[in-house]
Amino acid sequence: MKSRRIVLAVLVAWMLSCQTINRMIATPTPLPTFTPIPTFTFTPTPEPLKPAYIPPECAAVPLATAIPNAQAESTPEVEPNPELSTTEQLDVFNELTDIVSKVYVYPDFNGRNWNEIQSRYEAQVNAGLDTESFYRAMSEMIFELGDEHSFFLSPSEVKQSNAELEGNVEFVGVGIYGQTDLERGRHIVISTFPGSAADQSGIQPHDAILKVDGVPVTEGSGFNLRGPKCSAVVMTVQSPGGEPRDVMLVRHNVQGGLDIDARLVPTTDGSKIGYIFIPSFFDETIPPQIERALEEFGILDGLILDVRVNGGGSSGVVDPIFAHFVSGRLGQFVTREESRPYRIEADPIANSQTVPLVVVVSEDTASYGEIFAGVLRDQGRAKVTGEDSLGNVEVLYGFTFDDGSQVWIASATFRPENSSENWEETGIVTDLPAFAPWDTFIFETDPSIAAALTLLGHQ
C-alpha cells in the first residue's frame, strides 16, 4: 500500500509537470510594464520660533531681530564724557602718573619701565588726542603696569560703576549675568536678573550660550544680547547634559542688582547644611541678602559659601559679610609706607560665628574673593574646596580727578594674621580639590558641593 501511494504521487507530479511544460511553450501574453509607485517622505513644516516670554511693554510691538526705529526705542546711550582740551588732558595725565609713582604697591613698578611708559603716553597727549582717545590711552597706560588689577575709568564709566555698586544697573537686554569663554566658544550663564526675559524664559545658571542670532560666540560679535527695546534675539542655548536648542527672547528694560542663591543642601544623614552663592562683592545689595538668608536658615550644622566666580569688590560690601562669621584682627594691609590692621566686629546671626564653614573657590576667584576665603581658613573657621585660585590679593585705592574720571591703583597687599603665606604668589590652595567647568553640572551634580559635604563630615 505504501509503494502504490508513492507511485501515484510520482505520476501526478509527472502529469503536472507536462502540463506546465506545454503551457510554457505557448507564446505568453505580454504583461503591462510595471511602474513602481513613488514613495513620499512626509516632512512637517517647522513651527516658527516664538518668544518664550513677551514683556508687557512689548506686547503690541511687532517682533523682529532688527526693528525699525519707528517701532522700538533704542538702547539708551551712555552719557557722553565732557570734552577736554589738551591742557586739561595734561592736567589729568600729570596727576595720574604722579599717583602711580607715589602709591603703586610695587616700588619696581612690577618690573615695568614706568619712565618709558609715561614718556610714550605723554607724547601721544601732546600730539593731540580727542577726548575719547585720551581716556582710552589712559586706560591702556594703567593696563601696561601688568598687575591685572589696577584700572582707569572715564567719567561715564565712573557713573556706570557707581550704579553697579549701588545695585542699580539699568540697561536694555535679556538680563543675563555671565562670563564669556572664548576658548570653548560659549557665554556661560552665572545668574539672571529677576523679572528679566532670561529669567521669565527659563534660562538657568550653568546654561551655555553658543550662538546669538546664528553667530558663534567665538567670532567676537556673537555675544551681543543688548539692543533696541522690544527687539527679538535668538540664542542657541545648551544646558548641562542636554542638546543645543534655540530660544527667542525679547529685549526690554532690565534694572536692579545681582541676586545670591541661598538654599539648603539635600543630605542623606539628616544634617542641615546651608549654601550661599555670592556672585560679587561689588554690589551693596549683597550683604542684606546674606543677612536675610542666615536669618531664614536659623541654626545650621554646616554652611557652604560659594565664591567661585567672585572677582572681588568693595570693603564696604565685604566687611558686613565677614562680621557674620569672624571677628577681631584678621590681618593687615601693607603699602610701600605703612601697614594698617584689618579688624572686624562680630555681628552673629543664629550660630553663624561657630557653624563649620566650607568656601568654594576657583581660578575666577580674585581680590576680595580670595581674601574672604583665605581669611576664613586662616582664622580656623573654614576649609576650602574647588580649584586653586591664581593669587591676586592686591588692594586698590581709588583717586578721582577734576574731570570726574578715576584711577584705581594697587596700593596695598594683604597679609593674613596667622599664616606666613604670600597669597599673591600662591593663591588660595584648596584643602580638597574638586572642580568642573561651570556649564557642565547643575546644583544637584556639583562636584564642589559634594566635596564640601565631605569636608563638613556629612553626606
Secondary structure as UniProt FT lines:
FT   HELIX           2..25
FT   HELIX           56..58
FT   TURN            59..60
FT   TURN            69..71
FT   HELIX           86..103
FT   TURN            107..108
FT   HELIX           109..111
FT   HELIX           114..127
FT   HELIX           131..143
FT   TURN            144..145
FT   STRAND          151..153
FT   HELIX           155..165
FT   TURN            166..167
FT   STRAND          169..173
FT   STRAND          176..181
FT   TURN            182..185
FT   STRAND          186..192
FT   TURN            194..195
FT   HELIX           197..200
FT   TURN            201..202
FT   TURN            205..206
FT   STRAND          208..212
FT   TURN            213..214
FT   STRAND          215..216
FT   HELIX           217..219
FT   TURN            221..222
FT   TURN            229..230
FT   STRAND          232..238
FT   TURN            240..241
FT   STRAND          245..250
FT   STRAND          252..256
FT   STRAND          261..265
FT   STRAND          273..277
FT   TURN            284..285
FT   HELIX           286..297
FT   STRAND          302..306
FT   TURN            308..309
FT   HELIX           315..322
FT   TURN            323..325
FT   STRAND          328..334
FT   STRAND          339..344
FT   TURN            350..354
FT   STRAND          357..361
FT   TURN            363..364
FT   HELIX           368..378
FT   TURN            379..380
FT   STRAND          382..386
FT   STRAND          394..400
FT   TURN            402..403
FT   STRAND          406..416
FT   HELIX           423..426
FT   STRAND          432..433
FT   HELIX           438..440
FT   HELIX           443..445
FT   HELIX           447..456
//
